[in-house]
C-alpha cells in the first residue's frame, strides 16, 4: 500500500448491507495514483457492489470513502460522474437509438459542465478512433456487436475524462482475439496515466495488466498486494483460484 | 371547393392540435407521467391571453412571450417540489397526483373566472384570406404558424441544446444518463416545465379559436391524448402527424355526419389505433 499523499481513493472500513445480506464487510483499501488494481473474487463476493458503493449507486451503510481528499461517502451518482469517477458496465448500457458517436458525445457533454455539443462530438470522434470504432461512428449503438459495444463503453468512460476508471468485466464474453485487443487498450490507458480498477475473471489478463491485486470473498478483503504474491496466498487459492490453478501456476504453465 | 376548404381547415386545426399535444407527449414520454393538469394549463393560458388583451390591450402574439416563461416556472416548481417526490412510484400514483392537482387548478379557475364561456375577439378583426379557393381567417392562420414555430422550437431544443440532449438521454436510459453525470431530477423538472410552457402557449393560441371556459380543459386533454396515440409517443413529427390526422378525420366526419359526431369519431379512431397500431403513426423510443 502507498502512503496517503499519493492515494487517489481511500476506503475506510466500508460496509454495505442489503436487507439481511451483508454484501461488504469493513473493506479498507487505498488506491494509489497511476495504479492498475485488479479486483478479483468469486461470484457474489461483492466486487460490483464495491464499485457501486464508490460511485454512489448504492451508498455505503458504514465507513467512509475519500476521493482526492474529499469525503464522497454520501455523494449522488451524477456528482460522482462529474468528479471524474467513471465506469464501464458488466452488462453494456448504450443509448440504443443514439449513434455510437452520440453515445460517446453524451458522456462528454453531461459529465463536464460547460462542454458544448460541437466540442463534445469532436472529443467523441477522437475517443472512438482510440478504441477502433471510427468506422461505426454513425451506426446506432443497438447494431454493434458485443465486442464493439464493450469498446464503446470504454470510449464513453474515457469521454468523461476520468481520474479513476472502473472497468467491470470488459472482457467477459469476448473471444481471445478480442480480449487481446481490449488488453492492449487497457495497457495504453494505464500508460496514459489513468488510475484503473478492473474487475476481471480472466487471470491471464489480470496478471498481464495489473500492478496490484485485491481479493474479495464474502464481502471481505482477504488479500491485497503484488500479483505474484497474491496468487500464491493460500486463502485466495482456497476461495477463488482453486488448487488446480495453483499447481499449474507453480509448475510454470 | 368544399374539399380544399376541409383540407385547409384540417391543416390549420391540426397544427394547433399538435401544439396542444406536444407538451403532453414530452412529459408522458420522458417522465412516464400522464399529466392530467395539461388541459387546465391550456385553459389558464387562454385566460392569460384574454386578461392581458382585455385589461392591458396586449395582443395574444405578445402574450405568448409572457406565457412561456411564466408557465415554465410553474411547471418546473410543480415537478421539483411535488411530482419528483413520487416520480419513482407506479404510474397510478403520479396519475392520481396530477388528477388532484388538476382538480385544484380547475376548480380555482371556476371559482375565480366563473364557468361562463368567454371569447377573445380581436378588434379591429384581422379579416380573412383566400388560399386555393378556401377562406382562412388571418388570426387563425397566424396562430397556426405560431403553433408550428413552437413545435419546431421544441425540436431544436431537443436536438441542439445540451439540456435537450439530456432530456432525450434520460428518456432513452435513465440509469445510464445518471452515470454520465445527468442530474435526473432537475432534467425532469425542466421537461415538465417545457411541457407546461407549451401548454400555456397553446392556450394563448387556442383563445383565438375556441371559446374560453374552465370546462373545456377536459376537451383539450382528450385531444392531446388522442393525438399522442395516433401520432405515437416520442417524437415531434409524431405529434404533428397525429394532430393533422385527428383534425382531418374530425373535419371530414363533421362534413358528412354533422358536428355533433366529431368527438365520437375521434375516440373511435383512438380505439382503432390502440387495437391496430398501438405505437402510433411515427412512435419511437427516443424523443426528438
Interface residues (C-beta under 8 A of the other chain):
Chain A: X55 X57 X76 X77 X78 X79 X81 X82 X86 X87 X93 X94 X95 X96 X97 X98 X106 X107 X109 X110 X111 X112 X115 X116 X117 X156 X160
Chain B: X160 X161 X162 X165 X166 X169 X172 X173 X175 X176 X177 X178 X179 X180 X181 X182 X183 X184 X284 X285 X286
